[in-house]
Amino acid sequence: MEHYLLVRILHSAPGVLLLLGLIAHGVMLFKAQRGGDAAVLARKLRVTLLFSFPAFAVLALSLPVTGYWLVDTAGWPLGQTWLLLGSILYALMMLLGLLLAGRLAVWRALGDTPAPTSLKRLCLIYAGLILLLLIAIMALMGAKPV
């Protein structure tokens, strides 16, 4: 396998896994919320924070490393506008991810007590923005406007 193709795969796979994982967890938590059982939702949140968030963090933190490797292999200058914009969007996405983790930890700390609507709405907004930013970054990296 050609080196450049291998680096592209190593960079694309975590992004796709991150996107699919976010969508799957969103659907899972939505279905648990719709079920109305606070114990089931608390268990899903505990599993999400215990296992999924660290896995998502590893996937997300691997993206700049493999991205730099890909840019270096392709010989593109780091000062290109699309790379800088992608880096800014990535930093914003990571900030929103930390904010979402904090809100989910607060939600989990409530235990079996139903979460206030404002907390649920804020978590939904953070998750939606993260998903939107991830799709925007993928579109920007796929288009590579010069």
C-alpha positions in Angstrom: 0.0 0.0 0.0 1.3 3.4 -0.9 2.4 5.5 2.1 0.1 8.5 1.3 -2.9 6.3 1.0 -2.2 4.6 4.3 -1.9 8.0 6.0 -5.2 9.2 4.4 -6.9 6.0 5.8 -5.3 6.5 9.2 -6.6 10.1 9.2 -10.1 9.4 7.8 -11.0 6.3 9.9 -11.0 8.1 13.3 -13.1 11.0 11.8 -15.7 8.6 10.5 -15.7 6.5 13.7 -16.2 9.7 15.7 -19.0 10.9 13.5 -20.8 7.5 13.6 -20.2 7.2 17.4 -21.7 10.6 18.1 -24.8 9.8 16.0 -25.2 6.4 17.7 -24.9 7.8 21.2 -27.3 10.6 20.3 -29.9 8.1 19.1 -29.2 5.8 22.1 -29.6 8.6 24.7 -32.7 10.0 22.8 -34.4 6.6 22.9 -33.5 6.2 26.6 -34.9 9.6 27.3 -38.1 8.9 25.4 -38.6 5.6 27.4 -39.0 7.7 30.5 -37.2 5.4 32.8 -34.7 7.6 34.8 -32.7 4.5 35.9 -32.1 3.3 32.3 -31.1 6.8 31.3 -28.7 7.2 34.3 -27.1 3.8 33.4 -26.6 4.9 29.7 -25.1 8.2 30.8 -22.7 6.4 33.2 -21.6 4.1 30.4 -21.2 7.0 28.0 -19.1 9.0 30.4 -17.0 6.0 31.5 -16.2 4.3 28.2 -17.4 6.3 25.2 -16.1 9.8 26.1 -12.5 8.5 26.6 -12.7 6.6 23.3 -14.0 9.7 21.5 -11.3 11.8 23.1 -8.6 9.4 21.7 -10.2 9.5 18.3 -10.5 13.2 18.3 -7.0 13.9 19.6 -5.5 11.6 16.9 -7.0 13.8 14.2 -4.5 16.7 14.4 -1.5 14.3 14.6 -2.5 12.3 11.6 -3.7 15.5 9.9 -0.3 17.1 10.3 1.3 13.8 9.1 -0.9 13.9 6.0 -0.2 17.5 5.2 3.5 16.9 5.6 3.4 13.8 3.4 1.4 15.7 0.7 3.8 18.7 0.9 1.1 21.3 1.5 2.1 24.5 3.4 0.5 24.8 6.8 -0.5 28.4 6.1 -3.3 27.6 3.7 -6.6 29.1 4.6 -8.6 25.9 4.6 -6.1 24.3 7.0 -6.2 27.2 9.4 -10.0 27.4 9.3 -10.1 23.6 9.9 -7.8 24.0 12.9 -10.0 26.8 14.4 -13.1 24.7 13.9 -11.4 21.8 15.5 -10.4 23.8 18.6 -14.0 25.1 18.9 -15.2 21.5 18.6 -12.9 20.3 21.4 -14.1 23.2 23.6 -17.7 22.3 23.0 -16.8 18.6 23.7 -15.4 19.6 27.1 -18.5 21.7 27.9 -20.7 18.7 26.9 -18.7 16.4 29.1 -19.2 18.7 32.0 -22.9 19.0 31.5 -23.3 15.2 31.1 -21.3 14.8 34.4 -23.8 17.2 36.1 -26.7 15.2 34.6 -25.2 11.9 35.8 -24.6 13.3 39.3 -28.3 13.9 39.6 -28.7 10.1 39.7 -32.3 8.9 39.4 -33.6 12.5 39.8 -35.1 13.8 36.5 -32.8 16.4 34.9 -34.2 19.9 34.4 -35.3 20.7 30.9 -32.6 23.5 30.6 -29.8 20.9 31.2 -31.2 18.6 28.6 -31.6 21.4 26.1 -28.0 22.6 26.7 -26.7 19.1 26.2 -28.6 18.8 23.0 -27.3 22.1 21.8 -23.7 21.2 22.6 -24.0 17.8 20.9 -25.7 19.3 17.8 -23.0 22.0 17.5 -20.2 19.3 17.8 -21.9 17.2 15.1 -22.3 20.3 12.9 -18.6 21.3 13.4 -17.4 17.8 12.7 -19.4 17.7 9.4 -18.1 21.1 8.5 -14.5 20.1 9.1 -14.9 16.9 7.1 -16.4 18.9 4.2 -13.6 21.4 4.4 -10.9 18.8 4.4 -12.7 16.8 1.6 -13.0 19.9 -0.6 -9.5 21.2 0.1 -10.2 24.7 -1.4 -7.0 26.5 -2.3 
